[in-house]
Amino acid sequence: MSEPLYLTTPQGRKIAYHKTDGAGPCVVFLGGLKSDMEGTKAIHLEDWALAKGRAFLRFDYSGHGQSSGKFTDGCIGDWAEDTAAVLNSVASGPLLLVGSSLGGWQSLLAARRIPERIMGLVTIAAAPDFTEDSMWAGFTDAQKEELVSAGQVALPSEYGEPYIITKRMIEDGRTQLVLREPLELPFPTRFLQGTADADVNMSVALRLLEHANGSDMRLTLVDGADHRFSDNACLALIEQSVEDVLNVGEAA
């Protein structure tokens, strides 16, 4: 495994990344909450990019993987700043963003921030506004009181140790919401969602499709697929969706 390169953001955080040179547009993978750039989907897309001679970029948000900082110090806005720094400093030219879960939210924030650079978007179990609509809305009164008094609350996770969710993450999340105001996606967009996803209900994907405005948006529901969306069939669908967006963009 090769060592990552590092970028220091304007905020002083060190972001680890791997970049594959090749033909543009650059395909950028944005990972999920407490995930990292060594995950199955990221590596699969990197292998695809190498085989196709395509430019590809994967990175870790601060507090994730090999980047600096602690997870509990981060929030949605910090990770949006990390994403912006990487896209501005490492990736050149048009971008095709592939966002998984939290990365789906981050890709929508990027699309709102730099629409002129985004030529296409693929989301996988996108989780826009999850700090408000899933976490805060799902907290018991006792959990809300604990969050306010202790500054954090622990949530059980199927992926290992509990998630420590901080008051700062919840409060910052309210400044990053994308489903409360118009969301323009003026480029080919493919939303992918599993029907057996226990972390992001498929109603979120339907809400996103209904809320966003774009001339070429499609939602694909995969029967029985879970949140990982990483079996061979799902990986093939991700690859197919990326190629579809690239083909549409290159034909335009």
Order of alpha helices (4+ residues) and beta strands (2+ residues): beta-beta-beta-alpha-beta-alpha-beta-alpha-beta-alpha-beta-beta-alpha-beta-alpha-beta-alpha
